[in-house]
Amino acid sequence: MKINSIISRYIFKEMMPPFVINLIFFTFMFLMTRILEITDMIVNYGVNLGTVLKILGFTMPFFLQFIIPMSVMMAVLLTFLKMSSDNEIIALKAGGVSLYRLLPPVFLFALIGVVLTGATAIYGLPTGRMAIKKLLYDVAVNNTEIGLKPRTFNDAFNGVMLYVNKIEPATRTLLDVFIEDQRSPGVVSTVVSPRGRLFSQPEQGVFQLRLYNGSINQVDVRDRSAHTVQFETYDIRLDIEKSVGIHGGGPKNQEEMSIPELLAYLDKTPQKDDRYYLTLMEFHKKFSLPFSCLFLALLAVPLGIQTRHAKRSFGVGLGLIFFLLYYLLLSAGWVFGETGAYPPLVGMWVPNLVMGGIGLFLLIRNAKERPVRIEFLGRLAAWLKKRLLPVRPGPL
């Protein structure tokens, strides 16, 4: 297949602006999902803006591994949609240029997306996860209430279940505190207090929780005895490092592992439990997500060509539909792979094969001048644009 360098350079340059715009747009939309959390940290807990920006920066690799493939697909789709609406595709066909000769710049552009997404998933994500853990540890030492959520059972502390009905950010007071302490073998202590305060002792690696005017109900299983004690003040030591999960010595989360660490864990784990399957899926996801750029770009070419009479907003909605389908297939693969219902290899790579298969089918049909009618997708895209674009989307 002879490659026309002028046409290839033209198509490649046309894809760059929409890629950058989509990358910025989707990044902004994902950051907007954290705006309430950011405002709460700055206003109520006094976390400085520099620390908040660092937290967002360390979080971005998780979002970028989805944003980059989405932006690649939208860039290819919008480029060919523009060329089709300007009758450039018809002019190229009239000049003897087949659709297949337009693919080299698309694949080159998609390969750049593969490299960027791969670097983000393989190197950026583990580095960001570990960096944000260390940063949150430093923040937690100085802002002890950040890790606590009202009306939520918190079991992050070893052997201690903590429940707080309300937190007053101004005074940093915990209201209506309930604690179940099982750190003593055979003894279960239930502590109830209307008010408490948290103090950090970073040099000792603990929180000091001071409770006021409460009661302790203690049950000794071995002696079959129960005791109730009233108190004016009562101090409980809670392990900071265990709650934040940095220096506690526990195993890393799958997203925090590098490729060698993932392979080492899979090699030395004889028992195929849930953690094993999660680790195996994370390993395959680090490669399937980057290569999705190729399959989504292949799908975007015929979609842009055969919707030449549509507006660009239609192209945006159409791209969102297919990327949503891809993400749903990926989520389903994660759920079934986690339980071992079918191999994680299948769950992580089937979405790519499905998108690539649809794209190849549509491309061949378009090359033979027999495009598939997708009016129903047009109506669905219009509904999706109307319903979803005014609303802030949730995180992936």
C-alpha positions in Angstrom: 0.0 0.0 0.0 1.6 3.2 -1.2 1.5 6.0 1.4 0.8 9.6 0.2 3.0 11.7 2.5 1.1 14.9 1.8 -2.2 13.4 2.7 -0.8 11.7 5.7 0.8 14.8 7.1 -2.5 16.7 6.5 -4.6 14.1 8.4 -2.0 13.9 11.2 -2.0 17.7 11.7 -5.8 17.8 11.6 -6.0 15.3 14.5 -3.7 17.3 16.8 -6.0 20.2 17.8 -9.1 18.2 18.6 -6.8 15.8 20.6 -5.4 18.6 22.7 -8.9 20.2 23.2 -10.5 16.9 24.2 -7.6 16.1 26.5 -8.0 19.4 28.3 -11.8 19.2 28.3 -12.1 15.7 29.7 -9.3 16.4 32.3 -11.2 19.4 33.4 -14.5 17.4 33.7 -12.8 14.8 35.8 -11.2 17.4 38.0 -14.7 19.0 38.5 -15.8 15.8 40.2 -13.3 16.5 43.0 -14.3 20.2 43.4 -16.4 19.6 46.5 -13.6 17.6 48.1 -11.0 20.3 47.3 -13.2 23.1 48.6 -13.8 21.1 51.9 -10.1 20.5 52.4 -9.2 24.2 51.8 -12.0 25.9 53.7 -12.7 23.5 56.6 -9.3 21.9 57.2 -7.0 24.6 56.1 -5.0 22.5 53.7 -2.9 24.9 51.5 -3.5 25.2 47.8 -0.1 23.7 47.0 -0.8 20.5 48.8 -4.2 20.2 47.1 -2.6 20.7 43.6 -0.1 18.0 44.5 -2.9 15.6 45.4 -4.7 16.3 42.1 -1.4 15.9 40.2 -0.8 12.5 41.8 -4.4 11.5 41.1 -4.2 12.4 37.4 -2.5 9.2 36.2 -5.6 7.2 37.1 -7.8 9.4 35.1 -5.3 9.9 32.2 -5.2 6.2 31.4 -8.9 6.5 30.4 -8.8 10.1 29.1 -6.0 9.6 26.6 -7.7 6.7 24.7 -11.0 8.7 24.8 -9.2 11.8 23.4 -7.5 9.8 20.7 -10.8 8.3 19.5 -12.6 11.7 19.6 -9.7 13.4 17.7 -9.9 10.8 14.9 -13.7 10.9 14.8 -13.9 14.7 14.6 -11.1 14.8 12.0 -12.9 12.4 9.6 -16.2 13.9 10.4 -14.9 17.3 9.3 -13.2 15.9 6.2 -16.5 14.1 5.3 -18.6 17.2 5.8 -16.2 19.3 3.7 -16.4 16.6 1.0 -12.7 16.0 1.2 -13.2 12.3 1.5 -15.3 12.3 -1.7 -12.6 14.3 -3.4 -9.9 11.8 -2.3 -12.0 8.9 -3.5 -12.5 10.6 -6.8 -8.7 11.0 -7.1 -8.2 7.3 -6.6 -7.3 7.3 -2.9 -9.0 4.4 -1.0 -9.9 4.5 2.6 -7.2 2.1 3.5 -4.6 4.6 2.3 -5.9 7.0 4.9 -5.1 4.7 7.8 -1.3 5.1 8.3 -1.5 8.6 9.9 -4.3 7.3 12.1 -2.3 4.4 13.3 0.7 6.5 13.8 -1.4 8.9 15.9 -2.9 6.0 17.8 0.6 4.6 18.5 1.6 7.9 20.1 -1.6 7.5 22.3 -0.5 3.9 23.1 2.9 5.2 24.3 1.4 8.0 26.4 -1.2 5.7 27.9 1.3 3.0 28.5 3.7 5.3 30.3 0.8 6.6 32.4 -0.5 3.1 33.3 2.9 1.4 33.8 4.9 4.1 35.4 2.7 7.1 36.3 -0.1 5.2 38.2 2.1 3.3 40.7 4.3 6.3 41.3 1.3 8.6 41.8 -0.4 6.1 44.1 2.6 5.8 46.4 3.3 9.6 46.3 -0.3 10.4 47.3 -0.1 7.9 50.2 2.9 9.7 51.6 1.4 13.1 51.0 -1.9 12.1 52.7 0.1 10.7 55.6 1.7 14.2 56.1 -1.7 15.8 55.7 -3.4 13.4 58.1 -0.7 14.1 60.8 -1.7 17.8 60.8 -5.4 17.4 59.9 -6.5 14.3 61.8 -10.2 14.6 60.9 -9.7 14.5 57.1 -9.7 10.7 57.0 -12.9 10.4 59.0 -16.3 10.6 57.3 -19.5 11.3 59.3 -22.1 8.6 59.6 -19.7 6.0 58.3 -18.1 3.0 60.0 -14.3 3.4 59.8 -12.4 0.2 60.2 -9.0 1.5 59.0 -7.5 1.3 62.4 -6.2 -2.1 63.5 -8.8 -3.9 65.7 -10.9 -0.7 66.1 -14.3 0.2 64.5 -15.0 3.9 64.8 -18.2 5.7 64.0 -18.8 9.5 64.2 -22.2 11.0 63.7 -20.9 14.6 63.0 -17.7 16.5 62.8 -17.4 20.2 63.5 -14.6 21.5 61.3 -14.3 24.8 63.1 -13.5 23.3 66.5 -12.4 19.8 65.1 -14.8 18.2 67.6 -16.3 14.7 67.0 -19.9 14.3 68.1 -21.7 11.1 69.1 -18.8 8.8 68.9 -19.1 5.0 68.9 -16.1 2.7 69.2 -15.8 -1.1 69.1 -12.3 -2.1 70.4 -11.2 -5.8 69.9 -7.5 -5.3 70.3 -7.4 -7.3 73.5 -7.8 -11.1 72.9 -11.1 -12.4 74.1 -12.3 -9.0 75.2 -14.7 -6.7 73.3 -15.0 -3.1 74.5 -17.7 -0.8 73.3 -17.2 2.9 74.0 -19.9 5.5 73.6 -19.3 9.2 74.1 -21.2 12.4 73.1 -18.0 14.3 72.3 -14.3 13.7 71.4 -11.2 15.2 70.0 -8.4 13.8 67.9 -4.8 14.7 68.5 -1.8 13.5 66.4 1.5 12.3 67.8 3.5 11.8 64.6 6.7 11.0 66.4 5.0 8.0 67.9 3.0 7.1 64.8 -0.4 7.3 66.6 -3.6 9.4 67.0 -4.7 10.2 70.5 -8.5 10.1 70.6 -9.8 11.8 73.8 -13.4 11.2 74.7 -15.5 13.0 77.3 -18.4 12.0 79.6 -19.1 8.6 78.1 -19.3 4.9 79.1 -17.3 1.7 78.4 -19.1 -1.6 78.1 -16.6 -4.5 78.3 -17.4 -8.1 77.6 -14.9 -10.9 78.5 -15.8 -13.9 76.4 -13.5 -16.3 78.3 -14.8 -15.4 81.8 -18.3 -14.8 80.6 -18.4 -11.5 82.4 -19.5 -7.9 81.5 -18.5 -4.6 83.0 -19.7 -1.0 82.6 -17.6 2.0 83.4 -18.5 5.6 83.3 -15.8 8.2 82.6 -15.2 11.9 82.4 -12.2 11.6 80.0 -10.9 8.5 78.2 -7.9 8.3 75.8 -7.6 5.8 73.0 -4.4 5.3 71.0 -5.0 4.7 67.2 -2.2 3.7 64.8 -1.7 6.4 62.1 0.5 4.3 59.9 -2.0 1.5 59.8 -4.9 3.8 58.9 -3.0 5.6 56.1 -1.3 2.4 54.9 2.2 3.8 54.2 4.6 2.5 56.8 2.4 -0.3 58.3 4.2 -3.0 56.4 1.1 -4.4 54.7 1.1 -5.6 51.0 0.8 -3.0 48.3 -2.4 -2.4 46.5 -2.4 -3.8 42.9 -2.4 -0.3 41.4 0.7 0.6 43.5 2.8 -2.3 42.0 5.2 -2.0 39.2 5.3 -4.6 36.4 8.1 -6.6 38.1 6.3 -6.5 41.4 3.1 -7.7 39.7 4.9 -10.6 38.0 6.7 -11.5 41.2 3.5 -11.6 43.2 1.7 -13.7 40.5 4.7 -16.1 40.4 5.0 -16.7 44.1 1.3 -17.0 44.9 0.2 -20.6 44.6 -3.4 -19.9 45.8 -5.6 -18.4 43.2 -7.8 -16.2 45.4 -9.5 -12.9 44.8 -6.3 -10.9 45.3 -4.5 -13.1 42.8 -7.2 -12.5 40.1 -7.2 -8.7 40.9 -3.5 -8.6 40.5 -3.6 -10.6 37.2 -6.3 -8.2 35.9 -4.3 -5.2 36.9 -1.3 -6.6 34.9 -3.4 -7.1 31.8 -5.1 -3.7 32.2 -1.7 -2.0 32.1 -1.4 -3.2 28.5 -5.0 -3.5 27.3 -5.9 0.1 28.1 -2.9 1.6 26.1 -3.7 -0.7 23.1 -7.3 0.4 23.2 -6.1 3.6 21.4 -5.5 1.5 18.3 -8.9 -0.2 18.3 -10.9 2.9 19.2 -9.1 4.9 16.5 -9.9 2.2 13.9 -13.5 2.4 15.0 -13.6 6.2 14.8 -12.5 6.3 11.1 -15.7 4.7 9.5 -17.9 6.4 12.1 -16.6 9.8 11.0 -16.9 9.0 7.3 -20.4 7.7 7.2 -21.9 10.4 9.3 -20.8 13.2 7.0 -24.1 15.1 7.1 -24.2 15.2 10.9 -23.0 18.1 13.1 -19.9 17.9 15.2 -22.1 17.6 18.3 -23.5 14.4 16.9 -19.9 13.1 16.5 -19.2 13.9 20.2 -22.3 12.0 21.2 -21.5 9.1 19.0 -18.0 8.9 20.3 -19.3 9.0 23.9 -21.7 6.2 23.1 -19.0 3.8 21.9 -16.5 4.8 24.6 -19.3 4.1 27.2 -19.9 0.7 25.5 -16.1 0.0 25.8 -16.0 1.0 29.4 -19.1 -1.1 30.3 -17.4 -4.1 28.6 -14.2 -3.4 30.6 -16.2 -3.1 33.8 -18.0 -6.3 33.2 -14.7 -8.0 32.4 -13.3 -6.7 35.7 -16.3 -8.0 37.7 -16.3 -11.5 36.2 -12.6 -11.7 36.2 -12.4 -10.8 39.9 -14.5 -13.8 40.8 -12.6 -16.1 38.4 -15.7 -16.7 36.3 -13.5 -16.4 33.3 -9.8 -15.7 32.7 -8.7 -12.1 33.4 -7.0 -12.1 30.1 -10.4 -12.4 28.4 -12.0 -9.8 30.5 -9.4 -7.1 29.9 -8.9 -7.7 26.2 -12.4 -8.6 24.9 -13.5 -4.9 24.9 -10.6 -4.1 22.6 -11.5 -6.9 20.2 -15.1 -6.0 20.2 -14.4 -2.3 19.4 -11.8 -3.3 16.8 -14.2 -5.9 15.3 -16.9 -3.3 14.9 -14.5 -0.8 13.5 -13.1 -3.3 10.9 -16.6 -4.3 9.8 -17.7 -0.7 9.3 -14.4 0.2 7.6 -14.8 -2.6 5.0 -18.4 -1.7 4.4 -17.5 1.9 3.8 -14.6 1.0 1.6 -17.0 -1.0 -0.6 -19.5 1.9 -0.6 -22.0 -0.1 1.5 -22.1 1.9 4.8 -24.2 0.6 7.7 -27.2 2.7 8.5 -26.9 4.0 12.1 -29.8 6.4 12.4 -30.7 4.8 15.8 -27.3 5.8 17.0 -28.0 9.4 15.9 -31.1 9.5 18.0 -29.3 7.9 21.0 -26.4 10.4 20.6 -28.8 13.3 20.6 -30.5 12.0 23.7 -27.1 11.4 25.4 -25.8 14.9 24.5 -29.0 16.4 25.9 -29.0 14.4 29.1 -25.4 14.1 30.0 -23.5 17.1 28.8 -25.2 19.6 31.2 -24.5 17.3 34.1 -21.1 16.9 35.7 -20.1 13.2 35.1 -18.9 11.0 37.9 -15.3 9.5 38.1 -14.4 6.3 36.1 
